[in-house]
Amino acid sequence: MIITSLVLATLAQIPDTKPDYTVPIGTSSELHHTIIDISKALAGKDYVTARKLSGLLPKATLTYRLNTEKLDVNQKAEFEAAISSAAETWQKLSLRQLKVQAVTTKNADVTFSFEPVLAKLPNEDMVAGATWFLATEPSQPFVEAVIGLKRGAKLQPVLGRDVYNEALFTFGRYYGLGPDPIYGTAMGRYDGPMASPSEVTSQETTAIRRILTLSDLIRQAVEKKGTIPVSEPSVTIEKDSLSFDPVLQGDKGRSQMVITNKGNAPLDLFVRGDCGCISGVVESPLAPGKSTLLTGVFDTSELVGDVHHNLILMTNDPDLTTKVIPVSISVSPRSEVVFPESNTIYMDGSNKTFTFYINSVEKNIFKILNVVAVGADLSATYEPFDGETSNYLTPGRSQHVRGYKVTVDSSKYNAGALFGRMSAVMYMKTDNPKLNIMRVNLYLQKGIVSLPETVFFGTPKGRTESNFVLTRPGRPFAIKKISSDSKYLSFEVVRNDRLSGSEYFIKVTYDGNAPLHKIKSEIVIETDDPKQGTIRVPVQTSGV
């Protein structure tokens, strides 16, 4: 009896090795439904169907083929390198030894091809950057990716980094990942020109490892003619968006909604924000038939005004893998910055100091402990202030300020001989725990500046308009004449009277008649300033 008791006690300590057939968060809806169909086929002892469907489960090793028929020589070399680089990225960062191999045979797991332009996206003013076809039969390529050679609203040529990002996404689709609504991750793509290479996240590689482990378990069950649970969690969300009560800057905003699992299996949930200011908390996993609260939390330390963002809810519900939840909050400032003349330090040598005010909205005025400038060689002093001052945003009206007068010394900053504009930030440390750091954005400018510096029309198809601003804050000037050496351009000048003639909006119209829509010209602006009598603003199109 003693031996038996010891044996039983030992057995009780052995961990449960029962296979885990849970479909992880991040799995695509298509793969989850394939797993459900295999589960039902095994339950009904339809082993032929189960074996056929198991051929649609991903494996660690995949092969891909590139169709280069519609690429020129330069594109062929660039795009082959981009796709190869994407394959290497997955192999280096995967938590399991993935093997992504290029082949020339037609029976590759993944194929890439290219078309001049893809169809327009529904309800959007742009074409698709790429499109995908997923296999329904094991004999088909698992994923077929078709990439457009022009993309976005302005039909800009596809670049190597765009192809790299689309290849990352395509390999992720093979391994069973679903799309991510936030751009920048491997599965978070964009149909327009992409600014930078996407990055594979640890969450994505972890999901792939779990998907491959699950796929191996299911294949073993199929070979043994066993059974696996039919796992169909089902999420119900109380409302489509979250609204938060108004708060003061620095306060936390909180709002909640009810999440219910109406399925037959545990519901896994994960929530994150589309920026660092919004986060969410939710209980996971959620048992069948149970409900819980999703709590959204807004950090308003650096927010003012009406703010709109999104919470991203990810689940293992095969029919709702991702839910974008819009969130909004109104944030009143604890303090405001008041610029008497403008938010720009004008570097013409006439003065070396610049003044602005900090107005406290709260009854108790916080203390400024330190001021540091980033972006330019500036220093600042500050002193308590309670009185009237002007505000360049409301000309002709005075404003009462309770807070601080801040004087910026720019005498050490060398603007150089060239005309131009740059930004700087004044960081102010305070004793208010709700507003520990204040940030004041400033500009330093010399002369009259065009914003932006170049007028770019992209690839126009016909008549098109663009705009730029000619500005010299706090220093009025007049435009005497505006012209161009291109007969296809015309101009309209609007003086900003609110800023007393120190800013002009210039609308540039292209009439759509240039051969191949190619323009390389300059807008010549004549002013009454003796030092900048002529200002030249380049105009470009990329043509077709």
N, C-alpha and C positions, 0 to 999 in steps of 0.2 A: 504493500500500500504506500510505503514511503517512496519507493522508486516511481510508482505511478504518479504520485503527486508531483515529484520533481520533474518528470517528463511533461506533465500537463502545464506546470509553471513555465518550463522552458519554451514549450510550444506557444504559450500565450505571449511571450516576448518577441517571437519571430514576426517581423513586419508583414503586412498583407501584401502579397505579390500579385494580386488580381490585376489583370490588364486594365489600363485606363483608356477608355474609348472616347473621352471628352474631346469634342471639337474645339480647338482654341480660338480665342478672340483674334481677329485679323484674317481668319480664313475666308476665302471668297464664298459668295452665295452659291456659285456653280459647283464648287468642290463639296460644300456641305450637303447639297442636294444629292450629289452622286453618292456620298457616304450613306445618306438616308435610304436611297434606292437599293444599295448593296445590302443594307441591314434588312430591308423588307424582303428582298429576294432570298436571303439566307433563312429568314424566319419562315418563308413559304417553301423552303427546300428547292428553290429554283436556282440550282447551282450553275447552270449554263449562263443565265443572265448575270449572276453575281460575278462569275469569272470574267465575263465580257466587260462588265462595268469596272472591275478592278484594274483593267488595262488603262483606265483614265486617271488612276492615282499617280501622283508624281514620284519620281525616284531621285536619289542623290545625284546621279549622273545624267546630264542632258546633252543633246547634240543640237546645234543650230546651223542653218544654212542661209547664206546671203545671196539674194537675187540682185545683180548689179546691171541688168539690161538697160535701165533708164537713167543710169548715172554716167557723167563724163569721167575722164581719167582722174582729175583732181578730186572729185567727189568720191569716186570709188576708193581711193587710197585713204582719204580722210574718214569716211564712214566705216570702212572696215576696221580701222584703228580704233574708232570710238566704240564700236560694238565689242571688239576684243577687250578693250579697257574695262567696259562694263562687266564682262564675264570675269575678268581678273578681280574686280572689286568684290563681287559676290563670293568668289573662292577664298579671298584673303580674309574677309570679315565674317564668314559663316562660322557658326559654332560647331557645325558638322562638316566634314570634308566634302564639300560640293565639288563636282567636276563639270565644268561647262566647256564643251569642246566644239570647235568649228569643223564642219564636214561639207563635202560637195555632193553627197548623195541626196536623193529626193525624199528619203524616208526620215528626215531629221525631226526631232521633237518640236523644234521652234524654227519658223522661217521668217525672214525679213525681206520685204520688197518695198519699192518706192513708186509713187505716182506723182505727176506734176502738181495737181491740186486736188484735195479731197472735198467732200461735200460740206456745205455750210451747216454749222451747228444749229439745232432748233432753238428758236427764241434768242439767238445771239447774233451780233454783227461780226462774225468771224467764222473762218472755215476750221474744220478739225485739223489738228496737227498730226494725228495718227488714229488708226482704228484697229480693232482686234477681232479675230474670229477664233472661238474656242472649239475644240473637237467634241463631237457627239459620238464618234466611233473610234475605237482604238487604232484603226488603220490610218486615220487622218493625222496630220501634224497637230500636236497638242495645242499650240498657239501659233496663229498666223498674224504677224504684225505688218501693217501697211502704213508707211510713213510718207506724208506729203512733202514735196520738195519746196513748197511755199506754204507759209502758215500765218495765222493771226488775221486781224482785221485788215492790215495793210499788205497782206501777201508778201511778207518778207522771206527771203531765201532761208532754208533750213541750214543750220550750222552744225558743226561736229558735236558741240555740247548738247544741242537738242537731241541728236541721234543717240548720244551717250545716255541721256536721261530716259529716252523712250526704251532703250535696250534694258536699262536697269528695271524699269517697270515691267517689260515683257518677260524677263527672266523671273521676276517676282510672281507674275501671273502663272507661269508654269509651275512654280513651287507651291501654288495654292493661296497666295495672298490676294486680298481684295483691294480696291482703290482706297486711297486716303484723301479726304477732302482738303487737307492742308498741304500746300505746295512746298516742295523742298526735300521731302523724304523720298525714298526709292519709289514708294507707291503713291506719292502725292505729286501728280504731274499737272502740266498746264498746256493748253492748246496753242497759246501764242509763243513768241520767241522767249526762251528761258534765259534768265540773267546769269545763272551760275550752275555748276554741276550739282545734281541732287546727291544726298547722302543717305547711305543705308544705316538705319537705326538699330540699336540693340533689341528693341521690341520686335522689329521685323525679322532679325536673324533668329531670335528665340522662338517666334511663331513658326518659322520654317522648320526648325529642329523638331518642334512638337508635331507639326504636320507630317514630316517624314517618318517619325516614330509611329504615329497613328496609322499611316499608310502601310507600313510594314506589318503592324498587328492585324490590320484588316485583310491583307493578302494571305497571311498565315491562316486566319479564320476561314477564308474562302477555300484554301487548299485542303484544310482539314474538314471542310463541310460542317463547320461549327456555326455558332450564332453570335451576334453582337447586338447590344442594345439599340433600339430605334430611338435616337436622341433628337427630340424636336422641342427645344425651349422656345418660348414665344413671348416677346416683350410687348407690353402695352404701356404707353406713355401718356400721362394725364393731360398734358397740353403741349403745344408745338413751340412755345417760346417762354422765356422767363423775363419778367419785368421786376425791377428792384425799386424800393422806395428811395426818394431823393436823399442824398447825404452831403455832408461837408467834405471837402478834399481831405484825404488822409483817413477818413472813417472807412470801416469795412461795410460793404453792402452784401446782404444775404437774402437769398430767395430759394424756395423749394418747390419740387413737384413730385408726384407719386409715380413710382415705377412698379409694375406688376408682372409676374411671370405666369402666364396662362398656358404654358406648355407642359410637357411630361418629363422634363429633365432639368437639372440645375442650369440657371441662367447666369453666365459670367458677364460682368459689366466692368467697363473702364471708361473714365471720363477725363478729358483734358480741355484746356482752353486754346484758342487760336493766338493768344498772346500771353505774356507773363502777368498781365493785370487780372485775368479771369481764370479761376480754377474750379474744380468740382470734386465732391466727395459722394461716394455711393457704396452701399453694402454689396459685397460680392463673395461667393456666389449666392444667388437667390433661389431658394427651393421652389418647386412647382406649387402654384396656388398662393404664394406669399407676395407681399408688397413691401416696398421700402421707400425711403425718401432720397431723392437726389438733391444735394445742396450745392447751389452755385455761390461762389464767394468772389466779390470784386475787391481788388486792392486799388484804392483811388489815390495813392500817394502822388502819382504823376499825372492825374487825370483832372480835367475841368470841362464843364459843359455837358452836352448830351452825347453819351458814349454808346457805341454799338459794336458788339463783338459776337463771337459764337462759342458755345460749348460743343465739343465733339464727343458723342456717346458711342462707344464701340461695344458690340455684344456678340454672343455666339448664336443668336437667332438667325437661322438660315435665310429668312425673308427680310431681315432688317439688321444687316451687319454693322451699318454706320448710320447715325442720325445726327444731323446738324441742328443744334438748338440755338436760335438767335437770342441774345441777351442784351438788355439795354438798361442804362442808369443815367440819372441826371445828377451831376456833381457841381455843387456850388464852391467857389474858391474860398479858402481861408484868407487869402491875400491876393492882391492884383498888382501888376506892374503898370505904372503910368509913365509914359514918355511924353514930355512937354512938346518936343519938336518932331521926333521920329525915333525909330528903333535902330537908326544907323549913325555911326560915328563917321562924320565926313572928314577925310584926311586931306584937307587943302592947305594945311599949315596955318590957318587963321586962329585956331585954338587947339589946345592940347587936353582939354577936359570935356567931359560929357556927363550930363546929369539925368538921372531918372529917379522915380519914387516907388516905394513899396507901401501900398495901402492895406492895412489890416481890416478884414471884414469882421473878425471876432472882437468882442469887447475887450478882452485881455490881449494886449499887443505882445507878441513873442519878442525874444531878444535875438539879434544877429550875433553870432559868435565868431564867424570867420567868413571871408570872401576870397575865392580863388578863381582866376580866369584860365580857361582852356581854349586853345586855338589861336591865341595872339598874345603878344607881350604887353599885357595890361595890368594895372593895379587899381585898387579902389579903396576909398574911405567911406564911412557911413556915420550918420548922426540922426538922433530922433527928430521927427518932423510932425507938426500938427498945424495945417494951414491950407491955403488955396494954391492951386497950380493949374496950368493949362494941360490939355490932353490932345495930342495931334489927331486922334481918331474922332474927336468931337470939337472941331474948330469953332471958336467964338463962344465957347462955354467953359467956365472954370469948374474945377473939381476939388472937393475937400479931401485931404489925405491925412490919415492918422497912421503913422508908422515911421518910415525912414526916408531920408534923402541920401542917395548913393551917388558919389562923384567918382567917375572913372578917369584915370590918368593914362593917356595914350602917348605920352612924350617919348617913351622908349621904343615904341613901335615904328619901324621904318617902312613906309608904304612903297618906297622905291619910285622909279620914274614912270612906270606903266600905270595906265588907268585900269581899274578893276574893282572887284567886290569879293569879300570873303566873310565867313561867319566865325563867331566866337561865342562862348558860353560862360556866364558868370554863375558859379556855384556858391550858394550861401548856406552855411550851416547855422541852424537855429536851435533854440532850447525847447521848441515845441515838438513833443514826441510824435504828434500826428503829421507834422510837416518838418521832418528833420533836415531835409535838404531842399532848398528852393533852387530852381534853374531859370535863369534869365537869358534868352537868346538875343544876341546883338549881331550887327553887321558892321564891317569896316569897309568904306568905299572911297575911292578916289576917282573923280571925274564922272561923266555921264556913262552909264552902263546899260547894255542890252541884256534883258533876261527873257529867254535864254540867249546865249551868244550866237547861235545859229538857228535859222528857220529851216526845219526839215519836214518835207511833205511825205516821206516814205515812198511808197509805190502807188501814185494816184491812178485811178481809172478814168477820171474826167475832172470836171470842175471841183476844186478843193480849196478850203480856207485854212489858214493858220494865223497865230497871233504871237506877238512879243510885246514886251514893255520896255520903254526907254525911261530911265529913272535917274534922278540925282536928289535924294531925299533932303528936304529943307533948303535946297538951292534952286530956285526957279530958273527955267531956261525956255527958250522958244525954238520951235522947229520952223525953219524958213522954207525948206523944200525937201521933198522926198522923191527919189527916182530909182530906176534900175536899167541895166543894159538889156534886160529881157522883155520882149514885147508881150510875153504871156502873163506878166504879173501886173497887178494893180493894187492900190493902197488906200486905206482909210485911216485917218488919224483922229483920235478922240483925246482931248485934254482932260486930265483928272482935276477938275476944279476944286475938289475937296482938299487936294494937296497943293493948291495954289500954283499950279503949273510946274511942279517939280517931277511930274510923272505923266507919261503919254501911253495910251494903248494904241497899237498899230495893227490893224487887220490886213493880212496879205492874202490876196485871192489869185489862185492859178486858174486860168480859163480853160484848161484841159486840152489845149491844141498843140502842145509841143510834140515834135516827132519822138515816138517811143516814150513820151512823158519824161524825157530826160532834161533836167535843168541844172546848170551850175552857174550861179550868178551872184551878184551883190546888190543889196539895197543900200543906196547912198543917201544919207540924211545930213542935210546942212542945218546947222544951228547958229544961234547968235553968240555962242561962247568963243572967245578969241583963242583959247587953248585947244578946243575941240570943235573947230569949225566944220569938220567933216567926220562923220562916223559911218563905218562900213559894216554891214551885217550880212554874212554869207547866207545864201539860199541853195538848198540841195534837194534833189530827188534821187532815189535809187534806180529809177527806171524799171523796165520789165524785161 
